């Protein structure tokens, strides 16, 4: 069969299928293996679960929710599909995300510790402290010595890293809009990390708490703007590749 006759490849229900104008075929290879076999000038992967043929695409566009959509010459079709699971397969979907969450959390925990130590060193240098201290004096004074304070701080930093890293599985929920993904990640990390920040020594008063919350919101607003910008840029680049 000619490549030009192939409409798209989709990963769904733990298998890869190839759609043509008339038929749907099951493919033994995984999606990334299929991608290596396809000519780049004809096909593009637009999500982790879908590869489409440029020949059938009239144009790519961003839907109002920020998802990538396209309009084919033969039919109008939303090409931002995740792997499709039937109701009795939701457990498989949950387990897949759970494994990803655990692995990302384990990888991100030591990164959190590293970042915490770097910030603690910067804090000591800026304040010209004679010895290393992981946080402010009020926090360190709760422990018998700075070593214990550092040990507890490292546990807190590890938990922070695990939360930030593990929660990135949210951005793999392809049926969610960019806005929903960003807001969900913001909400989860804010609710879980804020108590840890207070435990790590962040002074707890209204002024500092409001400033902390405002900065948190600004950072995620910037992340949302950047994601939307790069998504639009990606759409422009994809449209440039469509045969005129």
C-alpha positions in Angstrom: 0.0 0.0 0.0 1.3 3.5 -0.9 2.1 5.9 1.9 -0.2 8.5 0.4 -3.2 6.2 1.0 -2.6 6.1 4.8 -4.6 8.7 6.7 -3.3 8.4 10.2 -1.9 6.1 12.9 -3.5 6.1 16.3 -2.5 4.4 19.6 -5.7 3.2 21.4 -6.7 0.3 23.5 -3.1 -0.8 23.9 -2.6 -1.2 20.1 -1.7 0.9 17.1 -4.2 1.2 14.2 -3.7 2.6 10.8 -6.7 4.4 9.2 -7.2 4.7 5.4 -10.1 6.2 3.5 -11.9 2.9 3.6 -10.3 0.6 6.1 -8.7 0.4 9.6 -5.7 -1.9 10.1 -4.1 -3.2 13.2 -0.3 -2.6 13.4 2.1 -4.8 15.3 4.7 -2.2 15.8 4.6 0.5 18.5 3.9 4.1 17.5 7.5 5.2 17.8 8.6 2.3 15.6 6.0 3.2 13.0 7.2 6.8 13.0 10.8 5.6 12.1 9.4 3.8 9.1 7.3 6.7 7.7 8.7 9.4 5.4 9.0 12.7 7.3 7.9 14.8 4.3 4.5 13.1 4.5 3.8 12.4 8.2 4.0 14.2 11.4 3.4 13.2 15.0 1.0 15.7 16.6 0.6 14.0 20.0 2.0 11.0 21.9 -0.8 8.9 20.5 -1.2 10.1 16.9 0.6 10.5 13.6 -1.1 12.1 10.6 -0.6 12.4 6.9 0.1 15.9 5.7 -1.6 15.1 2.4 -5.0 14.8 4.1 -4.7 18.0 6.1 -6.0 21.3 4.9 -4.7 23.3 7.9 -3.8 23.0 11.6 -5.3 25.3 14.2 -5.6 25.7 18.0 -9.0 25.1 19.4 -10.4 27.6 21.9 -9.3 25.3 24.8 -5.7 25.2 23.4 -5.8 21.7 21.9 -4.4 21.1 18.5 -7.1 20.6 15.9 -7.0 20.1 12.1 -9.3 20.1 9.2 -8.8 17.3 6.6 -9.7 17.6 3.0 -12.0 14.5 3.2 -13.6 15.2 6.5 -13.4 17.5 9.5 -11.6 15.8 12.4 -10.2 16.7 15.8 -6.8 15.2 15.7 -6.0 15.6 19.4 -7.0 12.2 20.6 -5.5 10.4 23.6 -5.4 6.6 23.7 -9.0 5.5 23.9 -10.0 3.2 26.8 -13.3 1.5 27.3 -15.0 1.7 30.7 -13.7 -1.7 31.7 -10.2 -0.6 30.9 -10.0 2.4 33.1 -8.0 0.5 35.6 -5.3 0.0 33.0 -5.3 3.7 32.2 -5.0 4.5 35.9 -2.2 2.0 36.5 -0.2 3.5 33.6 -0.5 7.0 35.0 0.3 5.7 38.5 3.5 4.1 37.3 4.5 7.3 35.5 3.7 9.3 38.6 5.8 7.1 40.9 8.8 7.0 38.5 8.8 10.7 38.0 8.4 11.4 41.7 11.4 9.1 42.5 13.5 10.8 39.8 12.5 14.3 40.9 13.1 13.8 44.6 16.9 14.0 44.5 16.6 17.0 42.1 14.5 18.7 44.7 17.2 18.1 47.3 19.9 19.5 45.0 17.9 22.6 44.3 17.2 23.0 48.0 20.9 22.7 48.9 21.8 25.3 46.2 19.3 27.8 47.5 20.5 27.2 51.1 24.1 27.9 50.0 23.1 31.0 48.3 21.1 32.1 51.4 24.2 31.5 53.6 26.4 33.4 51.1 24.1 36.4 50.8 23.7 36.7 54.6 27.4 36.2 55.2 26.7 33.3 57.7 29.9 31.8 59.3 28.5 28.2 58.8 26.1 26.4 56.6 22.4 26.5 57.7 19.5 25.1 55.7 17.0 27.8 56.6 16.3 30.8 58.8 17.4 30.8 62.5 13.8 30.1 63.8 13.7 26.9 61.9 17.2 25.7 62.8 16.6 26.5 66.5 13.9 23.8 66.6 16.6 21.1 66.3 19.5 20.0 68.6 22.1 21.0 65.9 22.4 22.2 62.3 22.9 18.6 61.1 19.5 17.6 62.2 18.0 20.7 60.7 19.7 19.9 57.4 18.5 16.3 57.4 14.9 17.3 57.9 15.2 20.1 55.3 16.5 17.5 52.8 13.4 15.3 53.4 11.2 18.4 52.8 13.1 19.3 49.7 12.8 15.7 48.4 9.0 15.8 49.0 8.8 19.1 47.1 10.7 17.7 44.2 8.6 14.5 44.1 5.4 16.6 44.1 6.5 18.9 41.3 7.9 16.0 39.2 5.1 13.5 39.8 2.4 16.0 39.1 3.7 16.6 35.6 1.7 13.5 34.5 -1.1 16.0 34.3 0.4 17.4 31.1 0.1 14.0 29.5 -3.7 14.1 29.7 -4.2 15.0 26.1 -8.0 15.4 26.3 -7.5 18.2 28.7 -7.0 21.7 27.5 -3.7 23.6 28.2 -5.6 25.8 30.6 -7.0 22.9 32.5 -3.6 21.2 32.7 -1.8 24.3 33.9 -4.5 25.2 36.5 -4.6 21.6 37.8 -0.9 21.5 38.2 -0.9 24.8 39.9 -3.7 23.8 42.3 -2.0 20.5 43.2 1.4 21.9 43.8 0.2 24.9 45.6 -1.9 22.9 48.1 0.8 20.3 48.7 4.0 22.5 48.5 2.7 25.4 50.6 2.6 23.5 53.9 6.0 22.1 53.2 7.4 25.6 52.5 6.0 26.7 55.9 7.6 23.6 57.6 10.9 24.4 55.8 11.0 27.8 57.6 8.9 30.2 55.5 7.6 32.8 58.0 3.8 32.4 58.4 2.2 35.8 58.4 -0.5 37.4 56.2 1.8 39.7 54.2 4.4 37.0 53.3 1.7 34.5 52.6 -0.1 36.8 50.2 3.2 37.7 48.5 4.0 34.0 48.2 0.6 33.3 46.7 0.8 36.2 44.3 4.2 35.1 43.0 3.0 31.5 42.6 0.0 32.7 40.5 2.3 35.0 38.4 4.7 32.1 37.7 1.9 29.8 36.5 0.3 32.6 34.4 3.7 33.0 32.7 3.9 29.2 32.2 0.4 29.2 30.6 1.3 32.1 28.3 4.5 30.5 27.2 2.7 27.1 26.6 0.1 28.9 24.5 2.7 30.8 22.5 4.8 27.7 21.7 1.6 25.8 20.8 0.7 28.5 18.3 4.2 28.5 17.0 4.1 24.8 16.5 0.8 25.1 14.6 2.4 27.7 12.3 5.4 25.4 11.6 3.1 22.4 10.9 1.0 24.5 8.5 4.2 25.5 6.6 4.9 21.8 5.9 1.4 21.1 4.5 1.6 20.7 0.6 -0.1 23.7 -1.0 
